[in-house]
């Protein structure tokens, strides 16, 4: 038990040092990401408000295709067609999402790639 506590304390110290090193305010980044996601979700709700289920499904599918296209274009733009870079960008995006919405089961690194 003491060994586990020592590892957690060591890990917390490392995380604090990394934050200081990088000059990051992760709480600000989390808030910005959540604000962005809320804006997208509210736009989707507004886009589908007061419609029959059939129309809501069509609009949501259309919005999903647009967001998929947009994410693909962003990734292509950063990766310049390099599959390895695109894969790394996707991994980084997943890490950022886990930071914003931690589930308590996944250990999240504070290091940026």
C-alpha positions in Angstrom: 0.0 0.0 0.0 2.8 2.4 0.9 4.6 1.6 -2.4 1.4 2.5 -4.3 1.1 5.8 -2.4 4.8 6.6 -3.1 4.3 6.0 -6.8 1.2 8.2 -6.9 3.0 11.0 -5.1 6.0 10.6 -7.5 3.6 10.7 -10.4 1.8 13.8 -9.1 5.2 15.6 -8.7 6.2 14.6 -12.2 2.9 16.0 -13.6 3.3 19.2 -11.7 6.9 19.6 -13.1 5.7 18.9 -16.6 2.9 21.5 -16.3 5.5 24.0 -15.1 7.9 23.1 -17.8 5.5 23.5 -20.6 3.8 26.5 -19.0 0.4 24.9 -19.6 -2.8 25.8 -17.9 -4.7 22.5 -18.4 -7.8 23.7 -16.7 -8.1 26.5 -19.2 -7.5 24.0 -22.1 -10.2 21.7 -20.7 -12.6 24.6 -20.4 -12.0 25.8 -23.9 -12.5 22.3 -25.3 -15.8 21.9 -23.3 -17.0 25.3 -24.5 -16.3 24.3 -28.1 -18.1 21.0 -27.7 -21.0 22.7 -26.0 -21.3 25.2 -28.9 -21.3 22.3 -31.4 -23.9 20.4 -29.4 -26.1 23.5 -29.1 -25.9 24.1 -32.8 -27.0 20.6 -33.5 -29.9 21.0 -31.1 -30.9 24.2 -32.8 -30.5 22.6 -36.3 -32.9 19.8 -35.3 -35.3 21.6 -33.1 -39.1 21.1 -33.5 -38.8 18.6 -36.4 -40.3 15.1 -36.8 -38.1 12.2 -36.0 -37.5 11.4 -39.7 -36.2 14.9 -40.4 -34.1 15.0 -37.2 -32.4 11.8 -38.2 -31.6 13.2 -41.7 -30.3 16.4 -40.3 -28.1 14.6 -37.7 -26.8 12.3 -40.4 -26.0 15.3 -42.6 -24.3 17.1 -39.7 -22.3 13.9 -38.9 -21.1 13.7 -42.5 -20.1 17.3 -42.4 -18.1 16.9 -39.2 -16.4 13.8 -40.5 -15.4 15.7 -43.7 -14.2 18.6 -41.6 -12.1 16.4 -39.3 -10.6 14.6 -42.3 -9.7 17.9 -44.0 -8.1 19.3 -40.8 -6.1 16.1 -40.4 -5.0 16.1 -44.0 -4.0 19.8 -43.7 -1.7 19.1 -40.8 -0.4 15.8 -42.0 0.2 16.8 -45.7 -0.7 13.3 -46.8 1.7 11.6 -44.4 -0.2 8.6 -42.8 2.1 8.5 -39.8 1.5 12.1 -39.0 -2.3 11.7 -39.5 -2.2 8.7 -37.1 -0.3 10.7 -34.5 -2.8 13.6 -34.8 -5.7 11.2 -34.2 -3.9 9.7 -31.1 -3.3 13.3 -29.8 -7.0 14.1 -30.3 -8.0 11.1 -28.4 -5.6 12.0 -25.5 -7.1 15.6 -25.5 -10.6 14.2 -25.3 -9.7 11.9 -22.4 -8.2 14.9 -20.6 -11.4 16.9 -21.0 -13.6 14.0 -20.0 -11.7 11.7 -17.7 -13.5 8.5 -16.9 -11.4 7.6 -13.8 -10.3 4.2 -15.4 -7.9 5.5 -17.9 -4.5 6.8 -16.9 -3.9 10.0 -18.8 -0.5 11.4 -19.4 0.1 15.1 -19.0 2.8 15.1 -21.6 2.0 16.5 -25.0 3.3 14.6 -28.0 
